[in-house]
Every structure is written in C-alpha cells, then in structure tokens.
Amino acid sequence: IEYDYNVEDIRNSLEGLIELDQFICVCAYDGDVMIGTIAFSIQSELYNYNIQTASERFWYVLPQYRKGVGLKLVKNIEKLLKADKIVFGISNPRLQQLLQHTGYKLEKTLISKVL
C-alpha cells in the first residue's frame, strides 16, 4: 500500500500521541526543520504482562534525508526505550534488510486489505 504522507498530519499525530503515558518519540532536525521522526507505544504482552514490547507507531524521514537519518533515529530510540522487545511493522524489503544488519530478525509477515 502506498501512502501519501503529509508532514503537517504527522506533526498533529505526534501532538496527540505525546499525551499517552506509554509513548516515546524521537525527532531529527536540520536547524529548526523537523526532517524525521520515529515513534513507539509500549505495552505488556498479552501472554506475559512482565514483558514490555515497544511497537512502532510510525517512522518517517523526508526523502532528501533518507540516507542515514532513519538508522540514527533507530539507534537513539533503542537507547531511550524502557522495554524488553522492539517491534517494527515494515513491509519495505530495503528497510527490512537494513534492520536485519543491525540485529533485528524477520519474524512474521503482515497481510492487509484496503477496505
């Protein structure tokens, strides 16, 4: 599925999610301009409440900054997370490979349908 991203919508979504107790977001800036963001919600696993999983809510980097900024966002969020496990919902094969080279493993495949 291809999405038409809108930076203003991303900013508005961030402002709403920031109010949640179990939410963390890291942004990258070039001067005063936000060029990328990565955000996670943290929740207990349904099968074991002692395991905290951080699930990616969204991840976006402006196209002209995509070489390296995304990986820096991932590394920064890993340092800040107070969770046992981190989960990304990424369908892009290039991003999957990038994360696999940094210690992530492909566990499941998502399937979706536009209604």
C-alpha positions as CSV (number, residue, x, y, z in Angstrom):
1,I,0.0,0.0,0.0
2,E,1.4,3.4,-0.9
3,Y,0.5,6.3,1.3
4,D,0.6,10.0,0.6
5,Y,2.4,11.4,3.6
6,N,1.7,14.8,4.9
7,V,4.2,16.4,7.3
8,E,1.6,18.5,9.0
9,D,-0.6,15.4,9.7
10,I,2.5,13.7,11.2
11,R,3.0,16.7,13.4
12,N,-0.6,16.6,14.5
13,S,-0.5,12.9,15.2
14,L,2.6,13.4,17.3
15,E,1.0,16.0,19.4
16,G,-1.9,13.7,20.2
17,L,0.2,10.6,20.9
18,I,2.6,12.6,23.2
19,E,-0.2,12.8,25.7
20,L,-0.2,9.0,26.2
21,D,1.6,7.5,29.2
22,Q,3.3,4.7,27.3
23,F,4.5,6.6,24.2
24,I,8.0,7.7,23.1
25,C,9.1,9.7,20.1
26,V,12.4,10.8,18.7
27,C,12.7,13.5,16.1
28,A,15.6,14.6,13.9
29,Y,16.1,18.2,12.9
30,D,18.1,20.1,10.4
31,G,18.3,23.5,12.1
32,D,14.7,24.3,13.0
33,V,13.1,21.9,10.5
34,M,11.9,18.5,11.6
35,I,13.3,16.1,9.0
36,G,12.4,12.8,10.5
37,T,10.6,11.1,13.4
38,I,10.2,7.6,14.9
39,A,7.5,6.8,17.5
40,F,6.6,3.8,19.6
41,S,3.9,2.8,22.1
42,I,4.9,0.5,24.9
43,Q,2.6,-2.2,26.2
44,S,2.7,-5.5,28.1
45,E,2.5,-8.7,26.1
46,L,-0.9,-10.4,26.3
47,Y,0.7,-13.7,27.2
48,N,3.0,-12.3,29.8
49,Y,2.5,-8.9,31.5
50,N,6.1,-8.9,32.6
51,I,7.3,-8.5,29.0
52,Q,7.2,-4.9,27.8
53,T,7.1,-4.6,24.0
54,A,7.7,-1.3,22.1
55,S,5.7,-1.3,18.8
56,E,6.5,1.1,16.1
57,R,3.6,3.6,15.5
58,F,5.2,5.5,12.7
59,W,8.5,6.3,11.2
60,Y,9.1,9.0,8.6
61,V,12.1,10.8,7.2
62,L,11.9,13.4,4.5
63,P,13.0,11.8,1.2
64,Q,16.1,14.1,0.8
65,Y,17.4,13.0,4.2
66,R,16.8,9.2,4.0
67,K,20.5,8.2,3.7
68,G,21.5,7.6,7.3
69,V,18.9,9.6,9.3
70,G,16.5,6.7,9.8
71,L,19.2,4.4,11.2
72,K,20.3,7.2,13.6
73,L,16.7,7.5,14.8
74,V,16.5,3.8,15.4
75,K,19.8,3.8,17.4
76,N,18.6,6.7,19.5
77,I,15.2,5.2,20.3
78,E,16.8,1.9,21.3
79,K,18.8,3.8,23.9
80,L,15.7,5.5,25.3
81,L,13.2,2.6,25.4
82,K,12.3,1.1,28.7
83,A,11.1,-2.2,27.1
84,D,12.2,-5.8,26.7
85,K,11.5,-6.1,23.0
86,I,11.1,-3.8,20.0
87,V,8.8,-4.5,17.0
88,F,8.6,-2.8,13.6
89,G,5.8,-3.2,11.1
90,I,7.9,-2.7,8.0
91,S,6.9,-4.1,4.6
92,N,9.7,-2.3,2.6
93,P,12.3,-5.0,1.8
94,R,15.2,-2.5,1.8
95,L,14.3,-1.3,5.3
96,Q,13.9,-4.9,6.5
97,Q,17.4,-5.7,5.3
98,L,18.8,-2.6,6.9
99,L,17.3,-3.5,10.3
100,Q,18.4,-7.2,9.9
101,H,22.0,-5.9,9.5
102,T,21.7,-4.2,12.9
103,G,20.5,-7.2,14.8
104,Y,16.8,-7.5,14.1
105,K,15.2,-10.6,12.7
106,L,12.2,-11.1,10.4
107,E,9.6,-13.0,12.4
108,K,6.3,-12.5,10.8
109,T,4.7,-11.2,7.6
110,L,1.8,-8.8,7.8
111,I,-1.1,-9.1,5.4
112,S,-3.6,-6.3,4.9
113,K,-6.6,-5.3,2.7
114,V,-7.7,-1.8,1.8
115,L,-11.5,-1.5,2.5
